[in-house]
């Protein structure tokens, strides 16, 4: 799945570059509107690749996705992950609301982009292929 995600990202990046060139060349006054809409769509597609009980990486350490959804303390979509003991800051409960469960100081609430789908060294290996 990580290879497929990278292939999709590469394709979307190339489509974004093509769209950008076309809009600039034809002098489209709505360039930034088109560009912003494209970015939202591609980010949404990548967010859909994240699932409960999936392993992701935070600071190159494995983390288990235990919650995906909205929270009372912030806007947008959050991911609750369980990280190695002591490197987190919660047990999955914030402000008296239990979003997920894990040992104390083993959980984190993150936004998309605050974690990776694979380790940094694995990304470099695939980039070399």
Protein Blocks (a to p, Z undefined) as FASTA:
>chain_A
ZZmmmmmmmmmmmmmmmmmmmmmmnopaklmmmmmmmmmmmmmmmmmmpcghiacdeehi
acddfbdcddfkbgcjdddddddehiacbehiaghiafbdcdehiaccddehiacfbdfk
lmmmmmmZZ
